[in-house]
Amino acid sequence: MADSHHADAALARELADAAGAHLLELRRSGLEGADLRKEGDRTSHTLLMERLADARPGDAVLSEEGADGAARLSAERVWIIDPLDGTREYGETERSDWAVHVALWQRGHLAAGAVALPARGTTFGTDRPAAILSPRHGSHRLRLAVSRTRPPSFVVALADQLGAELVPMGSAGVKATAVLTDEVDAYVHAGGQYEWDSAAPVAVCAAAGLHTSRIDGSALQYNQPDPLLPDVLICRPEVTSTILPAIHEVLQEAPSR
């Protein structure tokens, strides 16, 4: 079983890297703007689907760019992929804050995952989990990753509650892995997401020892009939007891805001 898990984790990294290399090459093709974004979504999805069909023909797939179907709900293994996370940033060719997400759900839990940041030459994967961070020292303000273009009012209110600094970034994968690289202390999102937005980031962050949950502290559930998974909390373990109560306070006050 351990060998099987390692093979799946290695495959997740291989697939994310292959799609990332393709997307970098496409960026050099001369396409720009909306055409580049559309072609990136389409061709990265096609590449991943073809590779998965070859490597794991019996597995189901849930992709942002593919048609969903009921068959995955009875499958024991489902790959959850976002072929291009941060499409807006990908279309701005000077930006590096976009990603490729590849995760494997197996019998109720995330069994493997990889988040490639191709323009940064970095991939995080469960095959080689990132080192567990040392505890925070000093009294610096908490840093929260937030969307650079549409920060949810909830996260703005949470930053006020915590006295935290907002750090704007692009894709969900970039924001989640920024906790691993100590660019931020937490990624909190409550503005609406789908399973493919968080599955791979949650897999790699959990493997590194970070806290991962819904914003109410409950477990994240994947391969559900409705793939909408609107909120997520990924943070350093030692700040969980500070952030979760603050989230509760903000949610309680929300009607009056």
C-alpha positions as CSV (number, residue, x, y, z in Angstrom):
1,M,0.0,0.0,0.0
2,A,2.8,2.4,0.9
3,D,4.4,1.8,-2.6
4,S,1.1,2.5,-4.2
5,H,0.7,5.8,-2.3
6,H,4.2,6.8,-3.2
7,A,3.6,6.0,-6.9
8,D,0.4,8.1,-6.9
9,A,2.2,11.0,-5.2
10,A,5.0,10.8,-7.7
11,L,2.5,10.7,-10.5
12,A,0.8,13.8,-9.2
13,R,4.0,15.7,-9.3
14,E,4.9,14.4,-12.7
15,L,1.5,15.5,-14.1
16,A,1.6,18.9,-12.5
17,D,5.1,19.5,-13.8
18,A,4.2,18.3,-17.3
19,A,1.2,20.6,-17.5
20,G,3.3,23.5,-16.1
21,A,6.0,23.0,-18.7
22,H,3.3,23.0,-21.4
23,L,1.8,26.2,-20.1
24,L,5.2,27.9,-20.0
25,E,5.8,26.9,-23.6
26,L,2.3,28.2,-24.6
27,R,3.2,31.5,-23.0
28,R,6.0,31.8,-25.5
29,S,3.8,31.0,-28.5
30,G,2.8,34.6,-29.2
31,L,-0.8,34.2,-27.8
32,E,-1.9,37.0,-25.5
33,G,-4.7,38.0,-23.2
34,A,-8.0,36.2,-23.5
35,D,-6.7,33.9,-26.2
36,L,-3.8,32.8,-24.1
37,R,-6.0,32.2,-21.1
38,K,-8.5,30.2,-23.0
39,E,-5.9,28.1,-24.8
40,G,-4.1,27.5,-21.5
41,D,-7.2,26.2,-19.7
42,R,-8.1,24.0,-22.7
43,T,-4.8,22.4,-23.6
44,S,-3.6,21.9,-20.0
45,H,-6.9,20.0,-19.3
46,T,-6.4,17.9,-22.4
47,L,-2.8,17.0,-21.5
48,L,-3.8,16.0,-17.9
49,M,-6.8,14.0,-19.1
50,E,-4.7,12.1,-21.7
51,R,-1.9,11.4,-19.2
52,L,-4.3,10.2,-16.6
53,A,-6.1,8.0,-19.1
54,D,-2.8,6.4,-19.9
55,A,-1.4,6.1,-16.3
56,R,-4.6,5.4,-14.3
57,P,-7.2,4.3,-16.8
58,G,-9.6,2.9,-14.1
59,D,-9.7,6.2,-12.1
60,A,-12.3,8.9,-12.3
61,V,-11.5,12.6,-12.8
62,L,-13.1,15.8,-11.6
63,S,-11.6,18.8,-13.5
64,E,-12.5,22.4,-13.5
65,E,-12.4,22.3,-17.3
66,G,-14.3,19.0,-17.8
67,A,-17.8,17.8,-17.7
68,D,-18.8,16.4,-14.4
69,G,-20.7,13.1,-14.0
70,A,-22.2,10.9,-11.4
71,A,-19.8,8.0,-12.1
72,R,-17.1,9.6,-9.8
73,L,-19.4,9.3,-6.8
74,S,-19.2,5.5,-6.8
75,A,-15.5,5.5,-7.7
76,E,-12.9,4.6,-5.1
77,R,-10.3,6.8,-6.7
78,V,-10.9,10.3,-8.2
79,W,-8.3,12.7,-9.4
80,I,-9.3,16.3,-8.7
81,I,-7.5,18.7,-11.0
82,D,-7.3,22.4,-11.8
83,P,-5.4,22.5,-15.1
84,L,-4.7,26.2,-14.7
85,D,-5.3,27.9,-11.3
86,G,-5.0,31.6,-11.6
87,T,-6.0,32.0,-15.3
88,R,-6.1,35.8,-15.0
89,E,-2.5,35.9,-13.7
90,Y,-1.4,33.4,-16.4
91,G,-2.7,35.8,-19.1
92,E,-0.5,38.6,-17.7
93,T,2.8,37.2,-18.9
94,E,5.0,39.1,-16.4
95,R,3.2,37.4,-13.5
96,S,4.3,34.2,-11.8
97,D,1.4,33.7,-9.3
98,W,-0.5,31.0,-11.1
99,A,-0.4,27.2,-10.6
100,V,-1.4,23.7,-11.7
101,H,-3.3,21.5,-9.1
102,V,-3.3,17.7,-9.2
103,A,-4.8,15.7,-6.3
104,L,-6.0,12.2,-5.7
105,W,-9.0,11.4,-3.5
106,Q,-9.2,7.8,-2.4
107,R,-11.9,6.2,-0.2
108,G,-12.8,9.4,1.6
109,H,-9.6,11.2,1.9
110,L,-6.9,13.1,-0.1
111,A,-4.2,10.5,-0.8
112,A,-1.8,12.4,-2.9
113,G,-1.3,15.9,-4.4
114,A,1.0,18.3,-6.1
115,V,0.9,22.1,-6.7
116,A,3.2,23.3,-9.5
117,L,4.2,27.0,-9.7
118,P,5.7,26.7,-13.1
119,A,6.8,30.4,-13.6
120,R,8.6,30.1,-10.2
121,G,10.3,26.8,-11.0
122,T,8.8,25.2,-7.9
123,T,6.5,22.2,-7.2
124,F,5.1,21.2,-3.8
125,G,4.1,17.6,-3.5
126,T,3.1,14.9,-1.0
127,D,5.9,12.7,-2.4
128,R,8.4,15.0,-0.8
129,P,6.5,17.0,1.9
130,A,7.9,20.5,2.7
131,A,9.7,20.7,6.0
132,I,7.5,21.5,9.0
133,L,7.9,25.2,9.8
134,S,9.6,26.3,13.1
135,P,7.1,28.1,15.4
136,R,6.6,31.8,14.9
137,H,8.9,34.0,17.0
138,G,8.4,37.6,18.0
139,S,5.3,39.6,17.9
140,H,5.0,40.5,14.2
141,R,1.5,41.0,12.9
142,L,-0.2,38.0,11.4
143,R,-0.1,37.9,7.6
144,L,-3.1,36.7,5.6
145,A,-3.0,35.8,2.0
146,V,-5.8,37.5,0.0
147,S,-6.9,37.8,-3.6
148,R,-5.1,40.6,-5.3
149,T,-8.1,41.5,-7.5
150,R,-11.2,40.7,-5.4
151,P,-10.4,40.4,-1.7
152,P,-13.6,39.1,0.1
153,S,-15.1,41.5,2.6
154,F,-15.0,38.6,5.1
155,V,-11.2,38.4,5.0
156,V,-10.9,42.2,5.2
157,A,-13.1,42.1,8.4
158,L,-11.0,39.2,9.7
159,A,-7.8,41.1,9.2
160,D,-9.3,44.0,11.2
161,Q,-10.3,41.6,14.0
162,L,-6.8,40.2,14.2
163,G,-4.9,43.3,13.5
164,A,-3.4,41.4,10.6
165,E,-1.7,42.4,7.4
166,L,-3.3,41.4,4.1
167,V,-0.8,40.1,1.5
168,P,-2.3,40.2,-2.0
169,M,-1.6,37.2,-4.4
170,G,-3.0,35.4,-7.4
171,S,-4.1,31.8,-7.5
172,A,-5.4,29.7,-4.6
173,G,-2.4,27.4,-5.0
174,V,0.0,30.3,-4.6
175,K,-1.8,31.6,-1.6
176,A,-1.9,28.2,0.1
177,T,1.8,27.4,-0.5
178,A,2.8,30.9,0.6
179,V,2.1,29.5,4.1
180,L,4.7,26.8,3.5
181,T,7.3,29.4,2.3
182,D,6.6,31.7,5.3
183,E,5.4,34.5,3.1
184,V,2.1,34.5,5.1
185,D,0.9,32.8,8.3
186,A,-2.5,31.8,6.9
187,Y,-4.7,31.6,3.9
188,V,-8.4,32.1,4.7
189,H,-11.0,32.1,1.9
190,A,-14.7,32.4,2.2
191,G,-15.7,33.9,-1.1
192,G,-16.7,30.7,-2.9
193,Q,-14.5,27.9,-4.4
194,Y,-14.8,24.5,-5.8
195,E,-13.1,21.2,-4.9
196,W,-10.4,21.7,-7.6
197,D,-9.4,25.0,-6.1
198,S,-8.3,23.6,-2.7
199,A,-7.8,19.8,-3.0
200,A,-4.2,19.8,-4.1
201,P,-3.2,22.8,-1.9
202,V,-4.8,21.1,1.1
203,A,-3.1,17.8,0.4
204,V,0.4,19.3,0.2
205,C,-0.1,21.7,3.1
206,A,-1.5,18.9,5.4
207,A,1.4,16.7,4.4
208,A,3.8,19.4,5.7
209,G,2.0,19.6,9.0
210,L,-0.1,22.7,8.5
211,H,-3.7,23.0,9.8
212,T,-6.3,22.6,7.1
213,S,-10.1,22.8,7.6
214,R,-13.3,24.7,6.7
215,I,-13.5,28.1,8.3
216,D,-15.6,26.7,11.1
217,G,-12.9,24.2,11.9
218,S,-14.8,21.2,10.4
219,A,-13.1,18.8,8.1
220,L,-12.9,19.5,4.4
221,Q,-14.8,16.8,2.4
222,Y,-14.0,16.0,-1.3
223,N,-15.7,14.1,-4.1
224,Q,-19.1,15.3,-3.0
225,P,-22.2,15.4,-5.4
226,D,-21.9,19.2,-5.5
227,P,-18.2,20.2,-6.0
228,L,-18.8,23.6,-4.5
229,L,-16.6,23.9,-1.4
230,P,-16.9,27.6,-0.6
231,D,-14.4,28.1,2.2
232,V,-11.0,27.0,3.5
233,L,-8.5,27.7,6.2
234,I,-4.8,26.8,5.8
235,C,-2.5,28.1,8.5
236,R,0.5,27.4,10.7
237,P,-0.6,25.1,13.5
238,E,0.3,27.5,16.3
239,V,-2.0,30.3,15.1
240,T,-5.1,28.1,14.7
241,S,-6.3,28.8,18.2
242,T,-6.1,32.5,17.4
243,I,-7.6,32.5,13.9
244,L,-10.6,30.2,14.5
245,P,-12.1,32.2,17.3
246,A,-11.6,35.4,15.3
247,I,-13.4,33.9,12.4
248,H,-16.2,32.9,14.7
249,E,-16.4,36.5,15.9
250,V,-16.5,37.9,12.4
251,L,-19.2,35.5,11.3
252,Q,-21.3,36.4,14.3
253,E,-21.0,40.1,13.6
254,A,-21.5,39.7,9.8
255,P,-25.2,40.7,9.7
256,S,-24.4,44.1,11.4
257,R,-21.5,44.9,9.1
